């Protein structure tokens, strides 16, 4: 039988449009969803700020079987503030991910030099050398993305040693 997936709001974890940095709240909500085996983090209408110094290159880690759902791309806005290069939403060896109905706005900070690859993405989905078979499905629906300065605004990489023909679909 199917297990009902859990739904939480960012406000349940202390986040909201009035907060200067929603990184801690979103990370806590995602940990709770991961422990529940999957589910949805709901973001109500408003502009949610995420401080680039809190994000770093690791960004906000998305576990498997999670949906980030806003109220609409003109109603729920996730914006990066601060002047550091960072990644925003990052999934490594995770699947069953949906990001929908929101705008994601970068901080327009560019990295220079030889280490620019892998930095500055709005959404980064990576299968690394430890990835196992069966990781699939990244769904992006009803999104508006702007103002990122990394080499890829949406970065999808397959470095899996297990199967070079790994399927990353949707």
NUTORMI-223055 format. One record per atom (N, C-alpha, C): residue number from 1; y, x, z. Coordinates in nm, 3 decimals, decimal comma. Each point is the difference from the previous one (the first is absolute). Example, Ala and Ser with C-alpha at 12.3 -4.5 7.8 and 13.67 -1.06 7.14 Angstrom:
% NUTORMI-223055
{1 {-0,569 1,319 0,780}}
{1 {0,119 -0,089 0,000}}
{1 {0,120 0,090 0,000}}
{2 {0,105 -0,035 -0,072}}
{2 {0,119 0,082 0,006}}
{2 {0,109 -0,077 0,073}}
***
This chain:
% NUTORMI-223055
{1 {-0,120 0,082 0,000}}
{1 {0,120 -0,082 0,000}}
{1 {0,126 0,086 0,000}}
{2 {0,101 -0,049 -0,066}}
{2 {0,127 0,073 -0,005}}
{2 {0,069 -0,003 0,135}}
{3 {0,063 0,111 0,034}}
{3 {0,075 0,011 0,125}}
{3 {0,146 -0,031 -0,031}}
{4 {0,061 -0,086 0,079}}
{4 {0,142 -0,031 -0,018}}
{4 {0,084 0,123 0,030}}
{5 {0,083 0,038 -0,092}}
{5 {0,085 0,116 0,021}}
{5 {0,121 -0,039 0,082}}
{6 {0,047 0,093 0,077}}
{6 {0,109 -0,021 0,094}}
{6 {0,136 0,007 -0,070}}
{7 {0,096 -0,076 0,052}}
{7 {0,138 0,006 -0,047}}
{7 {0,089 0,033 0,118}}
{8 {0,091 0,095 -0,022}}
{8 {0,098 0,036 0,102}}
{8 {0,136 0,009 -0,069}}
{9 {0,105 -0,006 0,079}}
{9 {0,134 0,023 -0,054}}
{9 {0,049 0,136 0,051}}
{10 {0,094 0,057 -0,071}}
{10 {0,058 0,125 0,047}}
{10 {0,071 -0,022 0,133}}
{11 {0,057 -0,118 0,018}}
{11 {0,068 -0,033 0,126}}
{11 {-0,096 0,003 0,119}}
{12 {-0,129 -0,030 -0,023}}
{12 {-0,100 0,009 0,108}}
{12 {-0,007 0,140 0,059}}
{13 {0,045 0,099 -0,075}}
{13 {-0,009 0,141 0,042}}
{13 {0,138 0,062 0,021}}
{14 {0,100 -0,085 0,019}}
{14 {0,134 0,047 0,031}}
{14 {0,086 0,034 -0,120}}
{15 {-0,044 -0,034 -0,120}}
{15 {0,076 0,031 -0,120}}
{15 {0,089 -0,116 -0,041}}
{16 {0,094 0,030 -0,088}}
{16 {0,086 -0,104 -0,052}}
{16 {0,122 0,056 -0,069}}
{17 {0,074 -0,086 -0,067}}
{17 {0,120 0,045 -0,071}}
{17 {0,105 0,064 0,090}}
{18 {0,000 -0,033 0,128}}
{18 {0,100 0,054 0,093}}
{18 {-0,035 0,140 0,051}}
{19 {-0,120 0,049 -0,030}}
{19 {-0,049 0,128 0,051}}
{19 {0,043 0,113 -0,095}}
{20 {0,046 0,112 0,056}}
{20 {0,048 0,112 -0,081}}
{20 {-0,114 0,074 -0,071}}
{21 {-0,121 -0,003 0,059}}
{21 {-0,115 0,069 -0,060}}
{21 {-0,126 -0,081 0,030}}
{22 {-0,057 -0,061 -0,102}}
{22 {-0,118 -0,084 0,014}}
{22 {-0,132 0,075 -0,019}}
{23 {0,004 0,132 -0,008}}
{23 {-0,123 0,078 -0,022}}
{23 {-0,103 -0,023 0,111}}
{24 {0,041 0,008 0,126}}
{24 {-0,093 -0,016 0,111}}
{24 {-0,062 -0,140 0,000}}
{25 {0,080 -0,102 -0,024}}
{25 {-0,051 -0,138 -0,001}}
{25 {-0,099 -0,021 -0,113}}
{26 {0,030 0,048 -0,120}}
{26 {-0,092 -0,020 -0,112}}
{26 {-0,129 0,079 0,021}}
{27 {0,011 0,121 0,050}}
{27 {-0,122 0,077 0,028}}
{27 {-0,088 -0,071 0,103}}
{28 {0,060 -0,054 0,105}}
{28 {-0,076 -0,072 0,103}}
{28 {-0,066 -0,126 -0,058}}
{29 {0,072 -0,073 -0,083}}
{29 {-0,057 -0,120 -0,063}}
{29 {-0,119 0,037 -0,088}}
{30 {0,010 0,108 -0,074}}
{30 {-0,109 0,043 -0,088}}
{30 {-0,121 0,048 0,079}}
{31 {0,022 0,066 0,112}}
{31 {-0,112 0,041 0,087}}
{31 {-0,072 -0,124 0,052}}
{32 {0,074 -0,101 0,042}}
{32 {-0,062 -0,124 0,050}}
{32 {-0,081 -0,067 -0,111}}
{33 {0,054 -0,004 -0,120}}
{33 {-0,072 -0,060 -0,113}}
{33 {-0,126 0,080 -0,031}}
{34 {0,009 0,132 0,003}}
{34 {-0,117 0,083 -0,026}}
{34 {-0,109 -0,026 0,103}}
{35 {0,037 -0,010 0,128}}
{35 {-0,098 -0,027 0,106}}
{35 {-0,064 -0,138 -0,016}}
{36 {0,072 -0,093 -0,060}}
{36 {-0,053 -0,135 -0,023}}
{36 {-0,088 -0,005 -0,126}}
{37 {-0,007 0,112 -0,072}}
{37 {-0,080 0,002 -0,122}}
{37 {0,076 -0,042 -0,124}}
{38 {0,128 -0,023 0,012}}
{38 {0,083 -0,038 -0,114}}
{38 {0,086 -0,120 0,032}}
{39 {0,097 -0,025 -0,085}}
{39 {0,087 -0,114 0,019}}
{39 {0,136 0,021 -0,063}}
{40 {0,095 -0,079 0,044}}
{40 {0,133 -0,005 -0,062}}
{40 {0,109 0,029 0,101}}
{41 {0,095 0,084 -0,040}}
{41 {0,123 0,021 0,076}}
{41 {0,109 -0,076 -0,076}}
{42 {0,056 -0,099 0,067}}
{42 {0,105 -0,083 -0,059}}
{42 {0,138 0,055 0,037}}
{43 {0,086 0,012 -0,098}}
{43 {0,138 0,041 0,022}}
{43 {0,090 -0,114 -0,044}}
{44 {0,073 -0,057 0,095}}
{44 {0,091 -0,111 -0,029}}
{44 {0,117 0,050 -0,085}}
{45 {0,083 -0,091 -0,040}}
{45 {0,116 0,040 -0,080}}
{45 {0,091 0,090 0,084}}
{46 {0,067 0,090 -0,066}}
{46 {0,092 0,093 0,064}}
{46 {-0,017 0,139 -0,057}}
{47 {0,088 0,090 0,041}}
{47 {-0,005 0,140 -0,042}}
{47 {-0,054 0,083 0,116}}
{48 {-0,112 0,066 -0,025}}
{48 {-0,069 0,081 0,100}}
{48 {0,025 0,148 -0,032}}
{49 {0,052 0,073 0,097}}
{49 {0,032 0,141 -0,020}}
{49 {-0,113 0,090 0,051}}
{50 {-0,024 0,108 -0,074}}
{50 {-0,101 0,100 0,035}}
{50 {0,065 0,137 -0,014}}
{51 {0,006 0,075 0,108}}
{51 {0,069 0,129 0,003}}
{51 {-0,085 0,108 -0,067}}
{52 {0,058 0,070 -0,095}}
{52 {-0,073 0,102 -0,076}}
{52 {-0,059 0,108 0,091}}
{53 {0,069 0,037 0,106}}
{53 {-0,053 0,101 0,093}}
{53 {-0,128 -0,048 0,068}}
{54 {-0,011 -0,130 0,025}}
{54 {-0,121 -0,055 0,061}}
{54 {-0,114 -0,012 -0,100}}
{55 {0,033 -0,016 -0,127}}
{55 {-0,102 -0,014 -0,104}}
{55 {-0,063 0,134 -0,036}}
{56 {0,082 0,100 -0,031}}
{56 {-0,052 0,129 -0,043}}
{56 {-0,086 -0,014 -0,124}}
{57 {-0,073 0,106 -0,033}}
{57 {-0,087 -0,005 -0,118}}
{57 {-0,121 -0,089 0,023}}
{58 {-0,036 -0,023 0,127}}
{58 {-0,115 -0,084 0,030}}
{58 {0,026 -0,148 -0,018}}
{59 {0,125 -0,041 0,009}}
{59 {0,037 -0,139 -0,020}}
{59 {-0,065 -0,096 0,099}}
{60 {-0,007 -0,126 -0,037}}
{60 {-0,069 -0,104 0,077}}
{60 {-0,139 -0,012 -0,061}}
{61 {-0,103 0,027 0,079}}
{61 {-0,137 0,002 -0,050}}
{61 {-0,056 -0,143 -0,007}}
{62 {-0,049 -0,037 -0,117}}
{62 {-0,058 -0,131 -0,022}}
{62 {-0,153 0,009 0,013}}
{63 {-0,059 -0,075 0,093}}
{63 {-0,146 -0,001 0,011}}
{63 {-0,060 -0,091 -0,108}}
{64 {-0,131 0,001 -0,012}}
{64 {-0,068 -0,090 -0,093}}
{64 {0,018 -0,145 0,044}}
{65 {-0,008 -0,089 -0,098}}
{65 {-0,002 -0,145 0,022}}
{65 {0,125 -0,051 0,070}}
{66 {0,114 0,046 -0,046}}
{66 {0,127 -0,043 0,059}}
{66 {0,090 -0,056 -0,110}}
{67 {0,074 -0,103 0,038}}
{67 {0,104 -0,055 -0,087}}
{67 {0,133 0,010 0,073}}
{68 {0,100 0,056 -0,068}}
{68 {0,139 -0,005 0,048}}
{68 {0,066 -0,108 -0,083}}
{69 {0,047 -0,104 0,066}}
{69 {0,053 -0,115 -0,072}}
{69 {0,139 -0,037 0,049}}
{70 {0,095 0,000 -0,093}}
{70 {0,136 -0,040 0,031}}
{70 {0,026 -0,144 -0,043}}
{71 {0,124 -0,042 0,015}}
{71 {0,040 -0,137 -0,033}}
{71 {0,049 -0,013 -0,144}}
{72 {0,005 0,111 -0,072}}
{72 {0,047 0,001 -0,138}}
{72 {0,077 0,128 -0,026}}
{73 {-0,002 0,046 -0,124}}
{73 {0,062 0,130 -0,026}}
{73 {0,151 -0,001 0,014}}
{74 {0,060 -0,116 0,002}}
{74 {0,144 -0,007 0,026}}
{74 {0,030 -0,044 0,143}}
{75 {-0,105 -0,019 0,080}}
{75 {0,018 -0,047 0,138}}
{75 {-0,045 0,101 0,105}}
{76 {-0,106 0,077 -0,028}}
{76 {-0,050 0,101 0,093}}
{76 {0,023 0,136 -0,065}}
{77 {0,083 0,081 0,065}}
{77 {0,038 0,130 -0,056}}
{77 {-0,036 0,109 0,099}}
{78 {-0,082 0,093 -0,044}}
{78 {-0,036 0,117 0,081}}
{78 {0,078 0,117 -0,056}}
{79 {0,085 0,060 0,081}}
{79 {0,088 0,105 -0,050}}
{79 {-0,014 0,126 0,086}}
{80 {-0,002 0,113 -0,067}}
{80 {-0,009 0,128 0,069}}
{80 {0,142 0,051 0,023}}
{81 {0,027 0,037 0,125}}
{81 {0,130 0,057 0,036}}
{81 {-0,020 0,146 0,040}}
{82 {0,107 0,074 0,005}}
{82 {-0,007 0,141 0,035}}
{82 {-0,003 0,087 -0,124}}
{83 {0,006 0,131 0,021}}
{83 {0,018 0,091 -0,113}}
{83 {-0,115 0,097 -0,020}}
{84 {-0,120 -0,034 0,049}}
{84 {-0,114 0,089 -0,018}}
{84 {-0,094 -0,054 -0,108}}
{85 {-0,065 0,092 -0,072}}
{85 {-0,101 -0,039 -0,098}}
{85 {-0,120 -0,055 0,077}}
{86 {-0,055 -0,110 -0,048}}
{86 {-0,114 -0,061 0,069}}
{86 {-0,082 -0,081 -0,100}}
{87 {-0,121 -0,034 0,041}}
{87 {-0,079 -0,102 -0,069}}
{87 {0,012 -0,125 0,084}}
{88 {-0,019 -0,117 -0,060}}
{88 {0,014 -0,123 0,076}}
{88 {-0,137 -0,059 0,035}}
{89 {-0,064 -0,072 -0,088}}
{89 {-0,129 -0,063 0,028}}
{89 {-0,110 0,085 -0,061}}
{90 {-0,093 0,048 0,082}}
{90 {-0,101 0,096 -0,043}}
{90 {-0,139 -0,048 0,039}}
{91 {-0,092 0,003 -0,095}}
{91 {-0,140 -0,033 0,026}}
{91 {-0,087 0,113 -0,052}}
{92 {-0,085 0,054 0,086}}
{92 {-0,094 0,104 -0,039}}
{92 {-0,141 -0,051 0,025}}
{93 {-0,079 -0,007 -0,106}}
{93 {-0,140 -0,046 0,008}}
{93 {-0,009 -0,141 0,057}}
{94 {0,099 -0,082 -0,024}}
{94 {0,004 -0,138 0,047}}
{94 {0,008 -0,094 -0,120}}
{95 {-0,063 -0,116 0,011}}
{95 {0,004 -0,098 -0,107}}
{95 {0,023 -0,139 0,054}}
{96 {0,006 -0,096 -0,088}}
{96 {0,026 -0,138 0,042}}
{96 {0,140 -0,017 0,052}}
{97 {0,095 0,068 -0,063}}
{97 {0,140 0,000 0,046}}
{97 {0,085 -0,085 -0,094}}
{98 {0,082 -0,086 0,059}}
{98 {0,096 -0,081 -0,077}}
{98 {0,139 0,019 0,061}}
{99 {0,097 0,024 -0,085}}
{99 {0,140 0,007 0,041}}
{99 {0,072 -0,102 -0,088}}
{100 {0,065 -0,099 0,065}}
{100 {0,053 -0,110 -0,081}}
{100 {0,130 -0,058 0,054}}
{101 {0,075 -0,057 -0,092}}
{101 {0,116 -0,084 0,030}}
{101 {0,107 0,070 0,084}}
{102 {0,045 0,115 -0,048}}
{102 {0,104 0,074 0,071}}
{102 {0,067 0,099 -0,094}}
{103 {0,112 0,053 0,045}}
{103 {0,066 0,111 -0,068}}
{103 {-0,018 0,124 0,087}}
{104 {-0,022 0,113 -0,066}}
{104 {-0,013 0,128 0,069}}
{104 {0,106 0,092 -0,058}}
{105 {0,093 0,043 0,085}}
{105 {0,116 0,078 -0,044}}
{105 {-0,006 0,139 0,062}}
{106 {-0,003 0,102 -0,084}}
{106 {-0,002 0,138 0,047}}
{106 {0,136 0,047 0,047}}
{107 {0,004 0,125 0,047}}
{107 {0,126 0,056 0,050}}
{107 {0,066 0,095 -0,099}}
{108 {-0,052 0,008 -0,124}}
{108 {0,061 0,078 -0,107}}
{108 {0,009 0,149 0,031}}
{109 {-0,095 0,052 0,079}}
{109 {-0,001 0,142 0,033}}
{109 {-0,108 0,068 -0,083}}
{110 {0,038 0,106 -0,071}}
{110 {-0,092 0,073 -0,086}}
{110 {-0,044 0,129 0,065}}
{111 {-0,125 0,036 -0,019}}
{111 {-0,051 0,130 0,044}}
{111 {0,007 0,094 -0,120}}
{112 {0,028 0,124 0,026}}
{112 {0,006 0,098 -0,107}}
{112 {-0,101 0,110 0,028}}
{113 {-0,029 0,077 -0,102}}
{113 {-0,090 0,113 0,018}}
{113 {-0,143 -0,032 -0,039}}
{114 {-0,089 0,092 0,031}}
{114 {-0,139 -0,009 -0,044}}
{114 {-0,082 -0,104 0,077}}
{115 {0,048 -0,045 0,116}}
{115 {-0,080 -0,091 0,082}}
{115 {0,038 -0,146 -0,017}}
{116 {0,068 -0,034 -0,109}}
{116 {0,047 -0,137 -0,015}}
{116 {-0,112 -0,101 -0,024}}
{117 {-0,112 0,044 -0,059}}
{117 {-0,110 -0,093 -0,027}}
{117 {-0,055 -0,056 0,131}}
{118 {-0,023 -0,131 0,005}}
{118 {-0,053 -0,063 0,121}}
{118 {0,105 -0,038 0,102}}
{119 {0,127 0,009 -0,037}}
{119 {0,108 -0,037 0,093}}
{119 {0,095 -0,096 -0,069}}
{120 {0,055 -0,091 0,079}}
{120 {0,103 -0,089 -0,049}}
{120 {-0,049 -0,127 -0,065}}
{121 {-0,128 -0,036 0,021}}
{121 {-0,054 -0,121 -0,062}}
{121 {0,030 -0,124 0,083}}
{122 {0,020 -0,112 -0,067}}
{122 {0,013 -0,128 0,068}}
{122 {-0,136 -0,049 0,046}}
{123 {-0,099 0,012 -0,088}}
{123 {-0,138 -0,038 0,030}}
{123 {-0,089 0,111 -0,051}}
{124 {-0,088 0,051 0,086}}
{124 {-0,090 0,109 -0,039}}
{124 {-0,142 -0,040 0,037}}
{125 {-0,089 -0,003 -0,101}}
{125 {-0,141 -0,035 0,022}}
{125 {-0,084 0,117 -0,047}}
{126 {-0,074 0,061 0,091}}
{126 {-0,072 0,124 -0,027}}
{126 {-0,147 -0,014 0,038}}
{127 {-0,086 0,041 -0,092}}
{127 {-0,140 0,023 0,033}}
{127 {-0,016 0,152 0,002}}
{128 {-0,027 0,055 0,119}}
{128 {-0,010 0,145 0,010}}
{128 {-0,146 0,044 -0,017}}
{129 {-0,028 0,127 0,023}}
{129 {-0,133 0,055 -0,023}}
{129 {-0,106 -0,060 0,092}}
{130 {0,039 -0,067 0,108}}
{130 {-0,095 -0,063 0,091}}
{130 {-0,021 -0,150 -0,030}}
{131 {0,061 -0,051 -0,103}}
{131 {-0,010 -0,142 -0,032}}
{131 {-0,144 -0,039 -0,031}}
{132 {-0,036 -0,119 0,038}}
{132 {-0,134 -0,051 -0,030}}
{132 {0,008 -0,109 -0,105}}
{133 {-0,115 -0,033 -0,056}}
{133 {-0,005 -0,104 -0,103}}
{133 {0,044 -0,135 0,057}}
{134 {0,047 -0,085 -0,086}}
{134 {0,031 -0,136 0,041}}
{134 {0,142 -0,023 0,046}}
{135 {0,083 0,102 -0,002}}
{135 {0,140 -0,019 0,037}}
{135 {0,073 -0,051 -0,124}}
{136 {0,047 -0,122 0,008}}
{136 {0,071 -0,056 -0,115}}
{136 {0,101 -0,104 0,048}}
{137 {0,081 -0,041 -0,085}}
{137 {0,098 -0,108 0,012}}
{137 {0,126 0,038 0,076}}
{138 {0,098 0,029 -0,077}}
{138 {0,139 0,008 0,046}}
{138 {0,074 -0,104 -0,083}}
{139 {0,049 -0,105 0,066}}
{139 {0,071 -0,107 -0,070}}
{139 {0,147 0,005 0,038}}
{140 {0,084 0,008 -0,101}}
{140 {0,145 -0,003 0,019}}
{140 {0,049 -0,124 -0,072}}
{141 {0,064 -0,091 0,075}}
{141 {0,038 -0,129 -0,057}}
{141 {0,138 -0,040 0,053}}
{142 {0,087 -0,042 -0,090}}
{142 {0,131 -0,049 0,040}}
{142 {0,085 0,106 0,068}}
{143 {-0,005 0,124 -0,052}}
{143 {0,075 0,111 0,061}}
{143 {0,122 0,038 -0,084}}
{144 {0,100 0,047 0,068}}
{144 {0,114 0,066 -0,062}}
{144 {0,009 0,136 0,068}}
{145 {-0,003 0,108 -0,079}}
{145 {0,005 0,136 0,055}}
{145 {0,115 0,073 -0,068}}
{146 {0,082 0,068 0,083}}
{146 {0,112 0,075 -0,058}}
{146 {0,041 0,115 0,092}}
{147 {0,075 0,092 -0,059}}
{147 {0,072 0,105 0,073}}
{147 {-0,089 0,107 0,062}}
{148 {-0,118 0,026 -0,056}}
{148 {-0,082 0,113 0,043}}
{148 {0,028 0,117 -0,092}}
{149 {-0,010 0,122 0,051}}
{149 {0,029 0,118 -0,081}}
{149 {-0,120 0,094 -0,011}}
{150 {-0,117 -0,040 0,050}}
{150 {-0,120 0,082 -0,017}}
{150 {-0,045 -0,003 -0,145}}
{151 {-0,097 0,085 -0,036}}
{151 {-0,047 0,002 -0,138}}
{151 {-0,069 -0,131 -0,040}}
{152 {-0,051 -0,073 0,097}}
{152 {-0,067 -0,128 -0,027}}
{152 {0,045 -0,100 0,105}}
{153 {0,051 -0,113 -0,043}}
{153 {0,037 -0,106 0,094}}
{153 {-0,126 -0,066 0,054}}
{154 {-0,098 -0,020 -0,089}}
{154 {-0,133 -0,045 0,039}}
{154 {-0,095 0,110 -0,046}}
{155 {-0,065 0,065 0,094}}
{155 {-0,083 0,117 -0,025}}
{155 {-0,146 -0,038 0,029}}
{156 {-0,083 -0,002 -0,104}}
{156 {-0,142 -0,030 0,016}}
{156 {-0,077 0,123 -0,045}}
{157 {-0,080 0,057 0,094}}
{157 {-0,072 0,124 -0,027}}
{157 {-0,147 -0,016 0,030}}
{158 {-0,084 0,060 -0,084}}
{158 {-0,143 0,001 0,022}}
{158 {-0,047 0,145 0,000}}
{159 {-0,020 0,056 0,118}}
{159 {-0,049 0,137 0,015}}
{159 {-0,142 0,002 0,055}}
{160 {-0,070 -0,112 -0,010}}
{160 {-0,133 -0,012 0,057}}
{160 {-0,098 0,097 -0,065}}
{161 {-0,068 0,079 0,082}}
{161 {-0,103 0,089 -0,050}}
{161 {-0,131 -0,075 -0,020}}
{162 {-0,018 -0,112 0,072}}
{162 {-0,126 -0,075 -0,005}}
{162 {-0,023 -0,061 -0,138}}
{163 {0,104 -0,045 -0,064}}
{163 {-0,017 -0,070 -0,127}}
{163 {0,132 0,006 -0,075}}
{164 {0,008 0,088 -0,096}}
{164 {0,125 0,017 -0,074}}
{164 {0,036 -0,125 -0,079}}
{165 {-0,096 -0,090 -0,018}}
{165 {0,028 -0,123 -0,073}}
{165 {0,023 -0,115 0,098}}
{166 {0,043 0,033 0,120}}
{166 {0,029 -0,100 0,103}}
{166 {0,084 -0,112 -0,059}}
{167 {-0,032 -0,121 0,033}}
{167 {0,080 -0,113 -0,049}}
{167 {0,109 -0,034 0,099}}
{168 {0,121 0,000 -0,046}}
{168 {0,112 -0,052 0,077}}
{168 {0,056 -0,110 -0,088}}
{169 {-0,023 -0,124 0,039}}
{169 {0,031 -0,113 -0,086}}
{169 {0,108 -0,087 0,059}}
{170 {0,043 -0,095 -0,082}}
{170 {0,100 -0,102 0,032}}
{170 {0,134 0,065 -0,005}}
***
